[in-house]
Amino acid sequence: MSVLNLSGSAGIKSLIEELEKIVDDRWVDDSLLEMCKPTYVLRFDKEKSSLTWLYSEVRRTFAPYPWGITLEPLDFYSDDDKDVPCMIGHDLVLVPPDYIVDIGWN
């Protein structure tokens, strides 16, 4: 990026053009797009227990998961679905849709 021309004054026109190019090229970076998504947590009736047992596709068995843990649904889902495939950490888990709560955008 050139800041000064031969006379010592700022090359405003070229500076503006370079800044506009930078803004156009990187205004919304792909990594920023990936960060902008809703956040979901696991909610269930915790009066009975602070853990719920869900089927883990990775472990091929049921495993306990705590109330309020962050999860990420892998596909769009509706309340009519039986189970929703979700990522909890590095684990692929089948979660009933009524256990998934959208707490907002990060």
DSSP file (Angstrom, degrees, kcal/mol; ACC not computed):
  #  RESIDUE AA STRUCTURE BP1 BP2  ACC     N-H-->O    O-->H-N    N-H-->O    O-->H-N    TCO  KAPPA ALPHA  PHI   PSI    X-CA   Y-CA   Z-CA
    1    1 A M              0   0    0      0, 0.0     2,-0.5     0, 0.0    14,-0.1   0.000 360.0 360.0 360.0 125.6    0.0    0.0    0.0
    2    2 A S        +     0   0    0      1,-0.2     9,-0.1     9,-0.1     3,-0.1  -0.792 360.0 173.4 -93.6 131.1    1.5    3.3   -1.0
    3    3 A V        +     0   0    0     -2,-0.5     8,-1.4     1,-0.2     2,-0.4   0.784  64.0  42.6-103.8 -37.7    0.8    6.2    1.4
    4    4 A L  B     -A   10   0A   0      6,-0.2    -1,-0.2     7,-0.1     6,-0.2  -0.899  64.9-155.0-115.6 140.0    2.9    9.0    0.0
    5    5 A N    >   -     0   0    0      4,-2.1     3,-1.6    -2,-0.4    -2,-0.0  -0.345  47.8 -80.0 -95.2-172.3    3.4   10.1   -3.6
    6    6 A L  T 3  S+     0   0    0      1,-0.3    -2,-0.0    -2,-0.1    -1,-0.0   0.802 128.8  55.1 -62.4 -30.4    6.5   11.9   -5.0
    7    7 A S  T 3  S-     0   0    0      2,-0.1    -1,-0.3     1,-0.1     3,-0.1   0.574 114.9-113.6 -81.5  -7.1    5.3   15.3   -3.7
    8    8 A G  S <  S+     0   0    0     -3,-1.6     2,-0.2     1,-0.4    -2,-0.1   0.351  78.2 119.5  94.5  -7.0    5.0   14.0   -0.2
    9    9 A S  S    S-     0   0    0      1,-0.1    -4,-2.1    -5,-0.1    -1,-0.4  -0.557  74.7 -90.3 -90.0 159.6    1.2   14.3    0.0
   10   10 A A  B     -A    4   0A   0     -6,-0.2     2,-1.9    -2,-0.2    -6,-0.2  -0.447  27.5-129.1 -69.8 135.6   -1.1   11.4    0.6
   11   11 A G     >  +     0   0    0     -8,-1.4     4,-2.5     1,-0.2     5,-0.2  -0.586  38.1 173.7 -81.2  77.4   -2.3    9.6   -2.5
   12   12 A I  H  >  +     0   0    0     -2,-1.9     4,-2.9     1,-0.2     5,-0.2   0.881  69.3  52.0 -58.7 -45.1   -5.9    9.7   -1.2
   13   13 A K  H  > S+     0   0    0      1,-0.2     4,-2.2     2,-0.2    -1,-0.2   0.940 114.6  41.1 -61.9 -47.6   -7.5    8.3   -4.4
   14   14 A S  H  > S+     0   0    0      2,-0.2     4,-2.3     1,-0.2    -1,-0.2   0.870 114.5  53.4 -68.6 -35.0   -5.3    5.2   -4.5
   15   15 A L  H  X S+     0   0    0     -4,-2.5     4,-2.3     2,-0.2    -2,-0.2   0.919 110.0  47.3 -63.7 -44.2   -5.6    4.8   -0.8
   16   16 A I  H  X S+     0   0    0     -4,-2.9     4,-2.6     2,-0.2    -2,-0.2   0.906 111.3  51.5 -63.8 -42.2   -9.4    4.9   -0.9
   17   17 A E  H  X S+     0   0    0     -4,-2.2     4,-2.0    -5,-0.2    -2,-0.2   0.912 111.2  47.4 -61.9 -42.5   -9.4    2.4   -3.8
   18   18 A E  H  X S+     0   0    0     -4,-2.3     4,-2.1     2,-0.2    -2,-0.2   0.901 112.6  49.0 -65.9 -40.8   -7.1    0.0   -1.9
   19   19 A L  H  X S+     0   0    0     -4,-2.3     4,-2.5     2,-0.2    -2,-0.2   0.902 110.1  51.1 -65.4 -41.1   -9.3    0.3    1.3
   20   20 A E  H  X S+     0   0    0     -4,-2.6     4,-2.7     1,-0.2    -1,-0.2   0.889 109.5  51.1 -63.0 -38.5  -12.5   -0.3   -0.7
   21   21 A K  H  X S+     0   0    0     -4,-2.0     4,-2.5     2,-0.2    -2,-0.2   0.915 110.3  48.6 -64.7 -42.6  -10.9   -3.4   -2.2
   22   22 A I  H  X S+     0   0    0     -4,-2.1     4,-2.1     2,-0.2    -2,-0.2   0.926 113.6  46.8 -62.3 -44.7   -9.9   -4.7    1.2
   23   23 A V  H  X S+     0   0    0     -4,-2.5     4,-0.9     1,-0.2    -2,-0.2   0.917 114.1  47.4 -64.9 -43.9  -13.4   -4.1    2.6
   24   24 A D  H  < S+     0   0    0     -4,-2.7     3,-0.3     1,-0.2     4,-0.3   0.902 114.9  46.3 -63.5 -41.4  -15.1   -5.7   -0.4
   25   25 A D  H  < S+     0   0    0     -4,-2.5    -2,-0.2     1,-0.2    -1,-0.2   0.858 128.8  21.2 -71.4 -36.0  -12.9   -8.8   -0.3
   26   26 A R  H  < S+     0   0    0     -4,-2.1     3,-0.5    -5,-0.2    -1,-0.2   0.096  80.8 117.6-123.9  22.5  -13.1   -9.4    3.4
   27   27 A W  S  < S+     0   0    0     -4,-0.9     2,-0.6    -3,-0.3    -1,-0.1   0.948  94.1  19.8 -60.0 -49.0  -16.2   -7.8    4.6
   28   28 A V  S    S-     0   0    0     -4,-0.3    -1,-0.3    -5,-0.1     2,-0.1  -0.879  86.4-158.8-121.5  98.6  -17.8  -11.0    5.7
   29   29 A D    >>  -     0   0    0     -2,-0.6     4,-1.8    -3,-0.5     3,-0.6  -0.406  26.2-117.8 -72.8 150.2  -15.0  -13.6    6.1
   30   30 A D  H 3> S+     0   0    0      1,-0.2     4,-1.9     2,-0.2     5,-0.2   0.860 115.0  56.0 -58.4 -37.2  -16.0  -17.3    5.9
   31   31 A S  H 3> S+     0   0    0      1,-0.2     4,-1.1     2,-0.2    -1,-0.2   0.847 105.8  51.6 -67.1 -31.4  -14.8  -17.9    9.5
   32   32 A L  H <> S+     0   0    0     -3,-0.6     4,-1.1     2,-0.2    -1,-0.2   0.888 107.2  53.2 -69.1 -38.5  -17.2  -15.1   10.7
   33   33 A L  H  < S+     0   0    0     -4,-1.8     3,-0.4     1,-0.2    -2,-0.2   0.889 107.0  51.9 -62.5 -39.0  -20.1  -16.7    8.8
   34   34 A E  H  < S+     0   0    0     -4,-1.9    -1,-0.2     1,-0.2    -2,-0.2   0.806 107.0  53.7 -67.7 -29.0  -19.4  -20.0   10.6
   35   35 A M  H  < S+     0   0    0     -4,-1.1     2,-1.3    -3,-0.2    -1,-0.2   0.757  91.2  81.1 -77.1 -24.0  -19.4  -18.3   14.0
   36   36 A C     <  +     0   0    0     -4,-1.1    -1,-0.1    -3,-0.4    69,-0.0  -0.667  66.0 111.2 -89.4  91.1  -22.9  -16.7   13.4
   37   37 A K  S    S-     0   0    0     -2,-1.3    69,-1.4    67,-0.1    -3,-0.0  -0.977  71.0 -84.8-153.4 158.7  -25.3  -19.5   14.3
   38   38 A P  E     -B  105   0B   0      0, 0.0     2,-0.4     0, 0.0    67,-0.3  -0.296  38.3-129.9 -67.6 154.3  -27.9  -20.2   17.0
   39   39 A T  E     -B  104   0B   0     65,-3.3    64,-2.6    33,-0.1    65,-0.7  -0.899  23.2-166.4-106.6 133.8  -26.8  -21.8   20.2
   40   40 A Y  E     -BC 102  71B   0     31,-0.8    31,-2.1    -2,-0.4     2,-0.3  -0.900   3.6-168.7-120.3 147.6  -28.7  -24.8   21.5
   41   41 A V  E     -BC 101  70B   0     60,-2.3    60,-2.3    -2,-0.3     2,-0.5  -0.917  28.8-106.7-131.3 161.4  -28.6  -26.5   24.9
   42   42 A L  E     +B  100   0B   0     27,-2.1    26,-3.6    -2,-0.3     2,-0.4  -0.771  40.5 176.6 -89.0 123.0  -30.0  -29.8   26.3
   43   43 A R        +     0   0    0     56,-3.1     2,-0.3    -2,-0.5    24,-0.0  -0.991  10.1 144.3-130.0 138.3  -33.0  -29.4   28.5
   44   44 A F        -     0   0    0     -2,-0.4     2,-1.2     6,-0.0    55,-0.0  -0.911  62.9 -61.4-155.6 177.4  -35.1  -32.0   30.2
   45   45 A D    >>  +     0   0    0     -2,-0.3     3,-0.8     1,-0.2     4,-0.8  -0.551  49.9 179.1 -71.6  98.3  -37.0  -32.5   33.5
   46   46 A K  T 34  +     0   0    0     -2,-1.2    -1,-0.2     1,-0.2    21,-0.1   0.404  64.5  83.8 -88.5   6.1  -34.1  -32.3   35.9
   47   47 A E  T 34 S+     0   0    0      1,-0.2    -1,-0.2     3,-0.1     3,-0.1   0.844  97.4  42.9 -69.6 -31.9  -36.4  -32.8   39.0
   48   48 A K  T <4 S-     0   0    0     -3,-0.8     2,-0.3     1,-0.3    -2,-0.2   0.893 136.1 -17.7 -77.7 -41.3  -36.1  -36.5   38.3
   49   49 A S     <  -     0   0    0     -4,-0.8    -1,-0.3     1,-0.0    18,-0.0  -0.982  47.7-130.7-162.2 153.1  -32.3  -36.5   37.6
   50   50 A S  S    S+     0   0    0     -2,-0.3    17,-1.7    -3,-0.1     2,-0.3   0.504  95.8  56.1 -86.6  -4.6  -29.5  -34.1   36.6
   51   51 A L  E     -D   66   0C   0     15,-0.2     2,-0.4    -5,-0.0    -3,-0.0  -0.914  66.0-159.2-124.0 151.6  -28.5  -36.4   33.8
   52   52 A T  E     -D   65   0C   0     13,-2.4    13,-2.5    -2,-0.3     2,-0.6  -0.977  20.3-126.6-126.8 147.9  -30.4  -37.9   30.9
   53   53 A W  E     +D   64   0C   0     -2,-0.4     2,-0.3    11,-0.2     9,-0.1  -0.831  33.4 175.0 -97.2 120.2  -29.4  -41.1   29.0
   54   54 A L  E     -D   63   0C   0      9,-2.4     9,-2.6    -2,-0.6     2,-0.5  -0.896  36.4-102.0-123.7 153.2  -29.1  -40.6   25.2
   55   55 A Y  E     -DE  62  94C   0     39,-0.6    39,-2.5    -2,-0.3     2,-0.6  -0.629  31.2-152.5 -79.4 124.1  -28.0  -42.9   22.5
   56   56 A S  E  >> -DE  61  93C   0      5,-2.7     4,-1.7    -2,-0.5     5,-0.9  -0.861   7.9-161.6 -96.9 119.4  -24.4  -42.2   21.3
   57   57 A E  T  45S+     0   0    0     35,-2.9    -1,-0.1    -2,-0.6    36,-0.1   0.808  92.9  52.6 -67.9 -29.5  -23.8  -43.2   17.7
   58   58 A V  T  45S+     0   0    0     34,-0.8    -1,-0.2     1,-0.2    35,-0.1   0.933 118.7  32.7 -72.1 -47.3  -20.0  -43.1   18.3
   59   59 A R  T  45S-     0   0    0     33,-0.2    -2,-0.2     2,-0.2    -1,-0.2   0.662  98.3-137.0 -83.4 -16.6  -20.1  -45.4   21.4
   60   60 A R  T  <5S+     0   0    0     -4,-1.7     2,-0.3     1,-0.2    -3,-0.2   0.850  75.2  74.6  58.9  37.7  -23.0  -47.4   20.1
   61   61 A T  E   <S-D   56   0C   0     -5,-0.9    -5,-2.7    -7,-0.1     2,-0.3  -0.946  92.8 -78.2-159.3 173.5  -24.6  -47.4   23.5
   62   62 A F  E     -D   55   0C   0     -2,-0.3    -7,-0.2    -7,-0.2    -9,-0.1  -0.607  45.9-175.5 -81.7 143.6  -26.5  -45.0   25.8
   63   63 A A  E     -D   54   0C   0     -9,-2.6    -9,-2.4    -2,-0.3     2,-0.3  -0.977  26.9-107.1-138.8 151.1  -24.5  -42.5   27.7
   64   64 A P  E     -D   53   0C   0      0, 0.0   -11,-0.2     0, 0.0   -13,-0.0  -0.588  32.1-174.0 -82.3 139.5  -25.4  -39.9   30.4
   65   65 A Y  E     -D   52   0C   0    -13,-2.5   -13,-2.4    -2,-0.3     2,-0.1  -0.996  22.0-120.0-131.7 138.3  -25.4  -36.2   29.5
   66   66 A P  E >   -D   51   0C   0      0, 0.0     3,-1.4     0, 0.0   -15,-0.2  -0.382  32.1 -96.6 -80.1 154.7  -26.0  -33.3   31.9
   67   67 A W  T 3  S+     0   0    0    -17,-1.7   -24,-0.2     1,-0.2   -17,-0.0  -0.441 107.9  22.6 -62.3 134.3  -28.8  -30.7   31.8
   68   68 A G  T 3  S+     0   0    0    -26,-3.6    -1,-0.2     1,-0.3   -25,-0.1   0.432  81.4 148.3  89.4   0.0  -27.7  -27.5   30.0
   69   69 A I    <   -     0   0    0     -3,-1.4   -27,-2.1   -27,-0.2    -1,-0.3  -0.423  52.7-109.2 -69.2 144.0  -24.8  -28.9   27.9
   70   70 A T  E     +C   41   0B   0    -29,-0.2    19,-0.3    -2,-0.1     2,-0.3  -0.511  43.3 175.7 -74.3 138.1  -24.3  -27.2   24.6
   71   71 A L  E     -C   40   0B   0    -31,-2.1   -31,-0.8    -2,-0.2    17,-0.2  -0.925  23.4-143.2-138.9 165.1  -25.3  -29.2   21.5
   72   72 A E  E     -F   87   0C   0     15,-2.0    15,-2.4    -2,-0.3     2,-0.1  -0.924  16.4-137.8-134.7 108.4  -25.4  -28.6   17.8
   73   73 A P  E     -F   86   0C   0      0, 0.0    13,-0.3     0, 0.0     3,-0.0  -0.407   8.7-150.3 -61.8 138.7  -28.2  -30.2   15.6
   74   74 A L  S    S+     0   0    0     11,-2.7     2,-0.3    -2,-0.1    12,-0.1   0.608  74.6  19.6 -87.7 -12.1  -26.7  -31.5   12.4
   75   75 A D  S    S-     0   0    0     10,-0.4     2,-0.1     0, 0.0    -1,-0.1  -0.952  93.9 -81.3-148.9 164.0  -29.9  -31.0   10.3
   76   76 A F        -     0   0    0     -2,-0.3     2,-0.3    -3,-0.0    -2,-0.1  -0.442  55.0-175.2 -65.6 146.3  -33.1  -29.0   10.4
   77   77 A Y        -     0   0    0     -2,-0.1     2,-0.3     7,-0.1     7,-0.1  -0.930  18.8-152.2-141.9 163.4  -35.7  -30.6   12.6
   78   78 A S    >   -     0   0    0     -2,-0.3     3,-1.3     1,-0.0     0, 0.0  -0.841  37.8-104.4-129.0 170.5  -39.3  -30.4   13.7
   79   79 A D  T 3  S+     0   0    0     -2,-0.3    19,-0.1     1,-0.2    -1,-0.0   0.668 116.9  66.1 -69.2 -14.9  -41.1  -31.4   16.8
   80   80 A D  T 3  S+     0   0    0     17,-0.1    -1,-0.2     0, 0.0     2,-0.0   0.668  78.5 103.1 -79.9 -16.9  -42.6  -34.3   14.8
   81   81 A D    <   -     0   0    0     -3,-1.3     3,-0.1     1,-0.1    -4,-0.0  -0.352  67.0-144.1 -66.6 146.2  -39.2  -35.9   14.5
   82   82 A K  S    S-     0   0    0      1,-0.3     2,-0.3    14,-0.1    -1,-0.1   0.961  80.6  -0.5 -74.1 -53.5  -38.5  -38.9   16.7
   83   83 A D        -     0   0    0     13,-0.2    -1,-0.3    14,-0.1    11,-0.1  -0.981  64.2-146.4-137.7 148.7  -34.8  -38.2   17.3
   84   84 A V  E     - G   0  95C   0     11,-2.9    11,-2.5    -2,-0.3     2,-0.4  -0.966  22.2-125.1-116.1 126.0  -32.5  -35.4   16.0
   85   85 A P  E     + G   0  94C   0      0, 0.0   -11,-2.7     0, 0.0   -10,-0.4  -0.581  42.5 171.2 -70.6 125.5  -28.8  -36.2   15.3
   86   86 A C  E     -FG  73  93C   0      7,-2.9     7,-3.2    -2,-0.4     2,-0.6  -0.937  33.8-124.8-134.1 153.7  -26.7  -33.7   17.3
   87   87 A M  E     -FG  72  92C   0    -15,-2.4   -15,-2.0    -2,-0.3     2,-0.5  -0.897  21.5-178.2 -97.9 126.4  -23.1  -33.1   18.2
   88   88 A I  E >  S- G   0  91C   0      3,-2.7     3,-1.6    -2,-0.6     2,-0.4  -0.941  72.6 -48.3-120.3 105.0  -22.3  -32.9   21.9
   89   89 A G  T 3  S-     0   0    0     -2,-0.5   -17,-0.0   -19,-0.3    -2,-0.0  -0.591 122.4 -26.7  66.0-123.2  -18.6  -32.2   22.0
   90   90 A H  T 3  S+     0   0    0     -2,-0.4     2,-0.4    -3,-0.1    -1,-0.2   0.083 119.1 102.2-105.5  20.9  -17.1  -34.8   19.7
   91   91 A D  E <   - G   0  88C   0     -3,-1.6    -3,-2.7   -33,-0.0     2,-0.7  -0.897  65.9-140.0-112.7 132.3  -19.9  -37.2   20.2
   92   92 A L  E     + G   0  87C   0     -2,-0.4   -35,-2.9    -5,-0.2   -34,-0.8  -0.824  33.9 178.9 -90.1 117.6  -22.8  -37.9   17.7
   93   93 A V  E     -EG  56  86C   0     -7,-3.2    -7,-2.9    -2,-0.7     2,-0.6  -0.928  31.5-130.2-127.0 143.0  -25.9  -38.3   19.8
   94   94 A L  E     -EG  55  85C   0    -39,-2.5   -39,-0.6    -2,-0.4    -2,-0.0  -0.850  33.9-175.2 -92.8 119.3  -29.6  -38.9   19.0
   95   95 A V  E     - G   0  84C   0    -11,-2.5   -11,-2.9    -2,-0.6     5,-0.1  -0.943  28.4-118.0-120.5 133.0  -31.7  -36.3   21.0
   96   96 A P    >   -     0   0    0      0, 0.0     3,-2.1     0, 0.0     4,-0.4  -0.464  29.9-123.6 -63.2 140.4  -35.5  -36.0   21.2
   97   97 A P  G >  S+     0   0    0      0, 0.0     3,-1.2     0, 0.0   -18,-0.1   0.782 108.8  62.2 -61.8 -27.1  -36.5  -32.6   19.7
   98   98 A D  G 3  S+     0   0    0      1,-0.2   -19,-0.0   -19,-0.1    -3,-0.0   0.586  98.3  58.6 -75.5  -6.5  -38.3  -31.6   22.9
   99   99 A Y  G <  S+     0   0    0     -3,-2.1   -56,-3.1   -57,-0.1     2,-0.5   0.518  88.9  88.9 -91.9  -8.7  -35.0  -31.7   24.7
  100  100 A I  E <   -B   42   0B   0     -3,-1.2     2,-0.5    -4,-0.4   -58,-0.2  -0.812  56.9-175.1 -97.7 124.6  -33.4  -29.2   22.3
  101  101 A V  E     -B   41   0B   0    -60,-2.3   -60,-2.3    -2,-0.5     2,-0.7  -0.977  20.4-141.6-123.1 126.6  -33.7  -25.5   23.3
  102  102 A D  E     -B   40   0B   0     -2,-0.5   -62,-0.2   -62,-0.2     3,-0.1  -0.771  18.2-178.5 -84.0 115.9  -32.6  -22.6   21.2
  103  103 A I  E     -     0   0B   0    -64,-2.6     2,-0.2    -2,-0.7   -63,-0.1   0.387  49.7 -89.9 -99.4   3.9  -31.1  -20.0   23.6
  104  104 A G  E     -B   39   0B   0    -65,-0.7   -65,-3.3     2,-0.0    -1,-0.3  -0.605  53.2 -45.8 121.9-179.8  -30.3  -17.4   20.9
  105  105 A W  E      B   38   0B   0    -67,-0.3   -69,-0.1    -2,-0.2    -3,-0.0  -0.676 360.0 360.0 -92.8 142.7  -27.6  -16.3   18.5
  106  106 A N              0   0    0    -69,-1.4    -1,-0.1    -2,-0.3   -70,-0.1   0.463 360.0 360.0 -84.3 360.0  -23.9  -16.0   19.6
